[in-house]
Amino acid sequence: MLLLAACARGRGESAESGPPGGLLEGIRDRGGRVLAQDAYGDGATNLVYLDQGWGPAETLWFYHADQGSVLMPYDTLMHLEQIDREAPLTSPEHLTKFRFLDQHPTPNNPDGLPIGFARHEDQVGLTCAACHTTQINYQGTAIRIDGGPALADVPGCTGSRSPRPTAGRWSST
């Protein structure tokens, strides 16, 4: 949590230089990422957060805190492809089809997984944020609401058709 708080304060980076290595891209905006055109034609170019008294550190913790949930091995998730094309299952453009909310990589989410995905040792699981963070897009602005009912379609994403594993073209490192 302290690392996230320090990152959120900026630690003196200039707008020109930005954070080192791009890892902290978007952290001042809580790591949020929106697509100008999503799978439903409901994209946004601006992202705001409903004022709920949370700062970036609390928000980022809520989004990706390990809560012990286990879905599958982390490396397996990072190596799965979409069913209909040779692209990572975890690509933002794909996961927005299931209304998962995109995030930039941050210290507690280095692979930029959507809100509600968390690493638990060598596994990946879902957090409360997967079902309790929502986003409403209105006239090009995305409004994120922490604690609200999510629109994510978890059963649809994990549906009856299984993604196919890759030959290791994508790496979790």
N, C-alpha and C positions, 0 to 999 in steps of 0.2 A: 504494500500500500504506500509506503514511503517513497519508493521509486516512482510510482505513478504520480504522486503529489509533486515530486521534484520535476518530473517531466512536464506536468501541466503548467507549472509556473514558468517554464520556458528556459530557465537557466542561462539567460542572456544571449540566446541565439538571435542573430539578425534575420530579418525577412529575406535578405539576399542570400545568406549562406544556408539557412535552414538547418534542420537537425542533421547530425552526422549519419551518413549511410542511408538516409531516407526511412530508417526504421520508425521514427516518431512522426512521420507524415500524418497530419490531421489530428495530432493528439490534443492540441488546444481546442479542437472541435469535437473532442471525445472520441476521436478515431472514426467518426462518421463518414460514410461514403454513399453518395447517391448516383444513380444512373440517369442521364438525360433522357434516355428512352428505355423503359423496362419492358418486360414481356407482355404487359397489359396496356401499353401505350400511356402509362400513368407516371412518367418519369418526372424528375425535378433537377434543377440546377443549383438550388440553394437549400441548405439544411439548417433548421433551427430546433431547439429543444424547449419543450414546455418548461417554464420555470417552476421547479418543484423543490428548490432549495438544495439541490445536489450540485457539487462541482464536478469537474472532469474526473478526478481521482475516484470519487464514489461511483460515478457512472461506469467507468471502465472496470472497476472491481465487480459491480453488479453484472455487467455483460459477460464476463469471462471467468468468474471465480469458480474454482474447482469445488464441486459439491458432492463428489463421489459417484456421480452417474457414469455408467459405462455402456456405450453402444457397440464399439468395435475398436480394434487396435488403431492408434493414431496413424501409423504409417500406411495401413490399409486404406483409410479414408483419403489420405493424400495421394494415393496411387490409383484410385478408382477413376474410370472415365465415364462420361455420359453414355447413355444407352445408344443414342442415335448418331453420335459423332466422336471422333478422337480428340476430346478436349477434357480437361479435368472436371470431375463431378463438382468440385468446390469452386468453380469459376463464378464470379458474382452474377454474370449474365444468366447463368443456368439456375442458380439458387434463388434468384428473384422470381422465377416461375412459380416457386413454392412460397413466395412472400417472406423469405428470410431477409433480414436487414443487413446490408453490406457494411463492412468495417475495413479500414486501413490496418496494416500491421501496427501493433503497439507492443510494449514490453511484455504484457501478459497474453498477447495474441499475435505472436510473431509471424504466423502464416496468413493473417488477415481473414480468419474465418468469420462467418456472420455472427451477429449478436446471439448469445445463448449457447454457443459451442465452447466447450472448455476441455483442456487437456487434463487428464487424471493419470499421472505417471506416464505409462506408454499407451494409454487408452484415450479415447475421446468420448465425451458424453454431452448431455444437454444441461443447462442451468435453468433456474426459474425465469431468467430473462428471455429464454426462447419462447415461452408462452405468455410472458407478462411485459413485453415491450412492443409497442405498435408504432406505426408511422402512417400519417395521413398526408397525402400530396394534394396541394391546392394551388392552382395557378403557378406552377413551377417551383413552389416551395414545399419541401418535405418537413413535416412537424413530427418529431419523435416524442413519444410519451412513455416514460418509464412507469411500470406498474399497471399499464392498461392491458386489455386483452389483445393478444397478438393475432395477426391474420395468417401466421405461418401454417402451412399444410404439411405437418410432419408425416402423417400417413401417406400422403401423395408422394413425398420425397423418398420415403422408404418402401414404396409400394411393391406390388407383386413382381414387377420386372426388376431384376437385379442389374446394377451397373457391372461393367466388365472390368477386370483388373488389367493394368497395363504392364508392359515389360520394363517398368522402372524409368520411364521418360521424365516423370516429375518426381521431385524429391521434397521431403519435408524439411530439408535443411537449406 
